[in-house]
Amino acid sequence: SNCYAHSLSVKPETLSKCNYTGPLPPKGVWVTSKWSPCSRQCGWGSQTKGLTCINACTLERSNKCTRNHRPPPERRECYKKPCTCRDGRKRKYCDTVVKKRRCNVKPNKRVCCESCKTSV
């Protein structure tokens, strides 16, 4: 039987061998993967979906997809549990940061988050 792709971009769960009929030859179809793990272990991060070109008949990787039909990259924000906040070995430094009211300076906010949180 002939196998034809009916779409240039499909979701992986809609694929099964040679279930395509339509006007396009079985060159390649773009398939998106599931969302990647969150880029951060805690706090806000991002996730992306990968793209793979496959042969619509064999469902194996292919190099026959056209770049101008490639779907745009998919990206979204993700949130893991809150990051724990500790000053660690920087306690003396952080005491000075609080005394001098320098908590709003970017690296201090992160490095001294525990001390700066209580100094509001």
Number of C-alpha atoms within 10 A of each C-alpha: 4 10 19 20 22 17 16 19 19 16 12 14 9 8 14 12 11 17 14 19 14 11 10 14 14 24 19 26 29 27 23 20 14 13 14 12 13 18 16 15 13 14 14 15 15 15 18 18 16 15 18 19 22 20 22 29 20 13 16 11 14 16 12 14 19 13 8 6 11 16 14 7 10 12 13 11 11 15 15 13 10 10 11 9 13 14 18 10 9 11 15 9 14 23 16 13 19 19 11 9 13 15 23 12 10 9 11 18 17 15 20 22 18 17 21 21 12 8 12 8
